[in-house]
Amino acid sequence: MRNLLGSSLGFGLVLAGLMVVNGVAAERDAALYGGLKSCAMCHKKADGGDQLGKWQATPHAKAYETLASPEAKAAGAKVGVADPQKSSKCLKCHSTAYNFSEEVKTDAAKVLPEDGVACESCHGPGKNYKAKATMEDRKKSIEGGMVYPATGSCVLCHNDQSPSWKADRYTTKDGRKVGFDVEQAFEKIKHPDPKVKK
């Protein structure tokens, strides 16, 4: 992240800026999480863009699973983590249940660590925007707490605090090498709803 922003002060400013999206506070109150099943009820239909199916094909859906890999175990060992699937240092970014903290913050009956990086990790807790009438209106969804565009959430985990961070992973359009590029990353995970007006 320092390569992107120049300093850790810049990182702090970005995080502070993420708390406001389109002028509306993006509250991450863990009590407002509904869980993957709540989102999936409406977001698995083909005519609506099948966001669930598209998410299931991304690394986000397998974020918890990934922590069992030899690569994750090696990365964990470098930072003193014996089992990445049980470490809050890893789960804060590999599980929605941790809400970017080092302890479980959500209702365990609704949001499981095994669900990985699900909808509400990026879009924010859904309790106040999940109603159909709200979701059909982008402005109302944002007023209800939806983080949109959700790309503002990316740097909460995709930053130089990650043990797998590579400062030159992406090449930007202007030829710079950076550790994370929102535009390129978004192309890999986008899942638009063709019926929702922007």
C-alpha atoms as a printed R data frame, in Angstrom:
    type eleno elety resid chain resno       x       y       z
1   ATOM     1    CA   MET     A     1   0.000   0.000   0.000
2   ATOM     2    CA   ARG     A     2   2.846   2.395   0.688
3   ATOM     3    CA   ASN     A     3   3.784   2.014  -2.979
4   ATOM     4    CA   LEU     A     4   0.298   3.122  -3.927
5   ATOM     5    CA   LEU     A     5  -0.123   5.928  -1.455
6   ATOM     6    CA   GLY     A     6   3.352   6.978  -0.503
7   ATOM     7    CA   SER     A     7   3.016   6.538   3.241
8   ATOM     8    CA   SER     A     8   1.135   4.811   5.996
9   ATOM     9    CA   LEU     A     9  -0.497   8.174   6.716
10  ATOM    10    CA   GLY     A    10  -2.011   7.989   3.235
11  ATOM    11    CA   PHE     A    11  -3.316   4.496   4.041
12  ATOM    12    CA   GLY     A    12  -5.038   5.855   7.146
13  ATOM    13    CA   LEU     A    13  -6.649   8.601   5.105
14  ATOM    14    CA   VAL     A    14  -7.935   6.066   2.578
15  ATOM    15    CA   LEU     A    15  -9.452   3.959   5.359
16  ATOM    16    CA   ALA     A    16 -11.077   7.046   6.869
17  ATOM    17    CA   GLY     A    17 -12.366   7.958   3.422
18  ATOM    18    CA   LEU     A    18 -13.881   4.515   3.010
19  ATOM    19    CA   MET     A    19 -16.172   5.185   5.917
20  ATOM    20    CA   VAL     A    20 -18.085   7.557   3.632
21  ATOM    21    CA   VAL     A    21 -19.303   6.323   0.276
22  ATOM    22    CA   ASN     A    22 -21.149   8.735  -1.998
23  ATOM    23    CA   GLY     A    23 -21.626  11.057   0.980
24  ATOM    24    CA   VAL     A    24 -23.393   8.399   3.067
25  ATOM    25    CA   ALA     A    25 -21.773   6.728   6.055
26  ATOM    26    CA   ALA     A    26 -20.909   3.120   5.212
27  ATOM    27    CA   GLU     A    27 -21.662   1.593   8.595
28  ATOM    28    CA   ARG     A    28 -20.063  -1.782   9.192
29  ATOM    29    CA   ASP     A    29 -22.115  -2.663  12.263
30  ATOM    30    CA   ALA     A    30 -21.657  -6.419  12.594
31  ATOM    31    CA   ALA     A    31 -25.151  -6.784  14.048
32  ATOM    32    CA   LEU     A    32 -26.547  -5.777  10.651
33  ATOM    33    CA   TYR     A    33 -25.053  -8.707   8.723
34  ATOM    34    CA   GLY     A    34 -27.625 -11.090   7.263
35  ATOM    35    CA   GLY     A    35 -25.291 -13.697   5.832
36  ATOM    36    CA   LEU     A    36 -24.730 -15.332   2.480
37  ATOM    37    CA   LYS     A    37 -28.042 -17.226   2.451
38  ATOM    38    CA   SER     A    38 -29.937 -13.966   2.875
39  ATOM    39    CA   CYS     A    39 -28.236 -12.456  -0.174
40  ATOM    40    CA   ALA     A    40 -28.419 -15.653  -2.232
41  ATOM    41    CA   MET     A    41 -32.217 -15.832  -2.055
42  ATOM    42    CA   CYS     A    42 -32.544 -13.082  -4.645
43  ATOM    43    CA   HIS     A    43 -29.134 -13.023  -6.294
44  ATOM    44    CA   LYS     A    44 -29.037 -16.468  -7.870
45  ATOM    45    CA   LYS     A    45 -31.476 -15.949 -10.711
46  ATOM    46    CA   ALA     A    46 -30.083 -15.997 -14.261
47  ATOM    47    CA   ASP     A    47 -32.292 -13.120 -15.440
48  ATOM    48    CA   GLY     A    48 -30.936 -10.997 -12.567
49  ATOM    49    CA   GLY     A    49 -27.292 -11.658 -13.398
50  ATOM    50    CA   ASP     A    50 -26.699 -14.697 -11.123
51  ATOM    51    CA   GLN     A    51 -24.408 -12.837  -8.744
52  ATOM    52    CA   LEU     A    52 -24.220 -15.902  -6.476
53  ATOM    53    CA   GLY     A    53 -22.949 -18.131  -9.289
54  ATOM    54    CA   LYS     A    54 -20.441 -15.519 -10.412
55  ATOM    55    CA   TRP     A    55 -19.195 -15.049  -6.828
56  ATOM    56    CA   GLN     A    56 -18.861 -18.826  -6.370
57  ATOM    57    CA   ALA     A    57 -16.427 -18.874  -9.302
58  ATOM    58    CA   THR     A    58 -14.143 -16.251  -7.717
59  ATOM    59    CA   PRO     A    59 -11.275 -16.552  -5.231
60  ATOM    60    CA   HIS     A    60 -13.423 -14.627  -2.717
61  ATOM    61    CA   ALA     A    61 -15.775 -17.608  -2.384
62  ATOM    62    CA   LYS     A    62 -12.803 -19.848  -1.654
63  ATOM    63    CA   ALA     A    63 -10.952 -17.414   0.623
64  ATOM    64    CA   TYR     A    64 -11.409 -19.565   3.748
65  ATOM    65    CA   GLU     A    65 -10.579 -22.757   1.834
66  ATOM    66    CA   THR     A    66  -7.397 -21.156   0.512
67  ATOM    67    CA   LEU     A    67  -6.089 -20.842   4.065
68  ATOM    68    CA   ALA     A    68  -5.617 -24.641   4.152
69  ATOM    69    CA   SER     A    69  -3.237 -24.585   1.183
70  ATOM    70    CA   PRO     A    70   0.497 -25.208   1.540
71  ATOM    71    CA   GLU     A    71   1.132 -21.646   0.297
72  ATOM    72    CA   ALA     A    72  -1.108 -20.174   3.023
73  ATOM    73    CA   LYS     A    73   0.546 -22.295   5.671
74  ATOM    74    CA   ALA     A    74   3.981 -21.131   4.510
75  ATOM    75    CA   ALA     A    75   2.849 -17.484   4.503
76  ATOM    76    CA   GLY     A    76   1.319 -17.967   7.947
77  ATOM    77    CA   ALA     A    77   4.516 -19.476   9.305
78  ATOM    78    CA   LYS     A    78   6.389 -16.307   8.285
79  ATOM    79    CA   VAL     A    79   4.145 -14.256  10.580
80  ATOM    80    CA   GLY     A    80   3.908 -16.778  13.419
81  ATOM    81    CA   VAL     A    81   0.595 -18.395  12.462
82  ATOM    82    CA   ALA     A    82   0.400 -22.180  12.889
83  ATOM    83    CA   ASP     A    83  -3.049 -22.718  11.326
84  ATOM    84    CA   PRO     A    84  -4.308 -19.922   9.049
85  ATOM    85    CA   GLN     A    85  -7.892 -21.279   9.135
86  ATOM    86    CA   LYS     A    86  -7.964 -20.704  12.894
87  ATOM    87    CA   SER     A    87  -6.021 -17.454  13.053
88  ATOM    88    CA   SER     A    88  -7.816 -14.150  13.370
89  ATOM    89    CA   LYS     A    89  -4.796 -12.542  11.678
90  ATOM    90    CA   CYS     A    90  -5.844 -14.363   8.504
91  ATOM    91    CA   LEU     A    91  -9.599 -14.631   8.981
92  ATOM    92    CA   LYS     A    92 -10.049 -10.866   9.280
93  ATOM    93    CA   CYS     A    93  -9.651 -10.780   5.489
94  ATOM    94    CA   HIS     A    94 -10.548 -14.345   4.510
95  ATOM    95    CA   SER     A    95 -13.945 -14.387   6.225
96  ATOM    96    CA   THR     A    96 -16.912 -12.027   6.364
97  ATOM    97    CA   ALA     A    97 -17.598 -13.224   9.919
98  ATOM    98    CA   TYR     A    98 -14.629 -11.261  11.240
99  ATOM    99    CA   ASN     A    99 -15.732  -7.911   9.781
100 ATOM   100    CA   PHE     A   100 -12.064  -6.910   9.200
101 ATOM   101    CA   SER     A   101 -11.222  -7.393  12.883
102 ATOM   102    CA   GLU     A   102  -9.215  -9.973  14.762
103 ATOM   103    CA   GLU     A   103 -12.264 -11.465  16.440
104 ATOM   104    CA   VAL     A   104 -15.578 -12.845  15.212
105 ATOM   105    CA   LYS     A   105 -18.011  -9.945  15.024
106 ATOM   106    CA   THR     A   106 -21.098 -11.460  13.408
107 ATOM   107    CA   ASP     A   107 -23.888 -13.811  14.434
108 ATOM   108    CA   ALA     A   108 -22.289 -17.255  14.019
109 ATOM   109    CA   ALA     A   109 -25.641 -18.749  12.998
110 ATOM   110    CA   LYS     A   110 -25.867 -16.424   9.982
111 ATOM   111    CA   VAL     A   111 -22.288 -15.682   8.936
112 ATOM   112    CA   LEU     A   112 -19.826 -18.544   8.949
113 ATOM   113    CA   PRO     A   113 -16.057 -18.180   8.523
114 ATOM   114    CA   GLU     A   114 -16.310 -21.009   5.979
115 ATOM   115    CA   ASP     A   115 -18.404 -18.751   3.708
116 ATOM   116    CA   GLY     A   116 -15.219 -16.862   2.887
117 ATOM   117    CA   VAL     A   117 -15.364 -13.336   1.550
118 ATOM   118    CA   ALA     A   118 -19.064 -13.117   0.816
119 ATOM   119    CA   CYS     A   119 -21.331 -10.329  -0.413
120 ATOM   120    CA   GLU     A   120 -21.359  -8.243   2.753
121 ATOM   121    CA   SER     A   121 -17.556  -8.121   2.985
122 ATOM   122    CA   CYS     A   122 -17.571  -5.804   0.008
123 ATOM   123    CA   HIS     A   123 -21.091  -4.363  -0.051
124 ATOM   124    CA   GLY     A   124 -21.458  -3.849   3.707
125 ATOM   125    CA   PRO     A   125 -23.966  -5.355   6.148
126 ATOM   126    CA   GLY     A   126 -27.277  -5.912   4.357
127 ATOM   127    CA   LYS     A   127 -29.999  -5.826   6.985
128 ATOM   128    CA   ASN     A   128 -31.074  -2.268   6.141
129 ATOM   129    CA   TYR     A   129 -30.921  -2.551   2.361
130 ATOM   130    CA   LYS     A   130 -31.895  -6.169   1.578
131 ATOM   131    CA   ALA     A   131 -35.618  -5.519   1.035
132 ATOM   132    CA   LYS     A   132 -36.587  -5.874  -2.629
133 ATOM   133    CA   ALA     A   133 -38.027  -2.354  -2.846
134 ATOM   134    CA   THR     A   134 -34.784  -0.939  -1.471
135 ATOM   135    CA   MET     A   135 -32.504  -3.081  -3.626
136 ATOM   136    CA   GLU     A   136 -34.342  -2.009  -6.784
137 ATOM   137    CA   ASP     A   137 -33.315   1.593  -6.149
138 ATOM   138    CA   ARG     A   138 -29.559   2.194  -6.020
139 ATOM   139    CA   LYS     A   139 -29.939   5.462  -4.084
140 ATOM   140    CA   LYS     A   140 -32.126   3.816  -1.430
141 ATOM   141    CA   SER     A   141 -29.710   0.894  -1.184
142 ATOM   142    CA   ILE     A   142 -26.810   3.244  -0.500
143 ATOM   143    CA   GLU     A   143 -28.890   5.140   2.046
144 ATOM   144    CA   GLY     A   144 -29.568   1.761   3.696
145 ATOM   145    CA   GLY     A   145 -25.852   1.100   4.073
146 ATOM   146    CA   MET     A   146 -24.885  -0.621   0.834
147 ATOM   147    CA   VAL     A   147 -21.308   0.141  -0.070
148 ATOM   148    CA   TYR     A   148 -21.417   1.196  -3.705
149 ATOM   149    CA   PRO     A   149 -19.289   1.096  -5.594
150 ATOM   150    CA   ALA     A   150 -18.036  -1.866  -3.601
151 ATOM   151    CA   THR     A   151 -14.545  -1.413  -5.046
152 ATOM   152    CA   GLY     A   152 -13.920   0.996  -2.164
153 ATOM   153    CA   SER     A   153 -13.769  -2.028   0.137
154 ATOM   154    CA   CYS     A   154 -10.939  -3.755  -1.722
155 ATOM   155    CA   VAL     A   155  -8.023  -2.023  -0.030
156 ATOM   156    CA   LEU     A   156  -9.237  -3.084   3.417
157 ATOM   157    CA   CYS     A   157  -7.523  -6.402   2.636
158 ATOM   158    CA   HIS     A   158  -5.632  -5.958  -0.616
159 ATOM   159    CA   ASN     A   159  -2.766  -3.961   0.875
160 ATOM   160    CA   ASP     A   160   0.809  -4.331   2.045
161 ATOM   161    CA   GLN     A   161  -0.276  -5.829   5.375
162 ATOM   162    CA   SER     A   162  -1.076  -9.093   3.594
163 ATOM   163    CA   PRO     A   163   1.695 -11.703   3.756
164 ATOM   164    CA   SER     A   164   1.090 -12.513   0.084
165 ATOM   165    CA   TRP     A   165   1.411  -8.870  -1.029
166 ATOM   166    CA   LYS     A   166   3.533  -8.311  -4.123
167 ATOM   167    CA   ALA     A   167   4.324  -4.665  -4.792
168 ATOM   168    CA   ASP     A   168   4.561  -5.288  -8.540
169 ATOM   169    CA   ARG     A   169   1.616  -7.663  -9.061
170 ATOM   170    CA   TYR     A   170  -0.258  -5.373 -11.467
171 ATOM   171    CA   THR     A   171   0.814  -3.117 -14.307
172 ATOM   172    CA   THR     A   172  -1.424  -0.077 -14.666
173 ATOM   173    CA   LYS     A   173  -2.560   1.425 -17.966
174 ATOM   174    CA   ASP     A   174   0.231   3.988 -17.706
175 ATOM   175    CA   GLY     A   175   2.857   1.255 -17.199
176 ATOM   176    CA   ARG     A   176   3.422   1.593 -13.442
177 ATOM   177    CA   LYS     A   177   3.913  -1.532 -11.329
178 ATOM   178    CA   VAL     A   178   1.623  -1.591  -8.292
179 ATOM   179    CA   GLY     A   179   0.541  -4.128  -5.721
180 ATOM   180    CA   PHE     A   180  -3.162  -3.647  -6.406
181 ATOM   181    CA   ASP     A   181  -5.190  -2.128  -9.227
182 ATOM   182    CA   VAL     A   182  -8.918  -1.795  -8.585
183 ATOM   183    CA   GLU     A   183  -9.899  -1.706 -12.260
184 ATOM   184    CA   GLN     A   184  -8.085  -4.918 -13.165
185 ATOM   185    CA   ALA     A   185  -9.173  -6.728 -10.013
186 ATOM   186    CA   PHE     A   186 -12.800  -5.700 -10.522
187 ATOM   187    CA   GLU     A   187 -12.813  -7.227 -14.000
188 ATOM   188    CA   LYS     A   188 -12.138 -10.625 -12.391
189 ATOM   189    CA   ILE     A   189 -15.050 -10.444  -9.947
190 ATOM   190    CA   LYS     A   190 -17.711  -8.178 -11.478
191 ATOM   191    CA   HIS     A   191 -21.271  -9.428 -11.222
192 ATOM   192    CA   PRO     A   192 -23.734  -6.772 -12.402
193 ATOM   193    CA   ASP     A   193 -27.502  -7.039 -12.184
194 ATOM   194    CA   PRO     A   194 -28.799  -6.133 -15.653
195 ATOM   195    CA   LYS     A   195 -32.119  -4.947 -14.197
196 ATOM   196    CA   VAL     A   196 -30.720  -2.388 -11.765
197 ATOM   197    CA   LYS     A   197 -30.440   1.163 -13.026
198 ATOM   198    CA   LYS     A   198 -27.224   2.939 -12.099
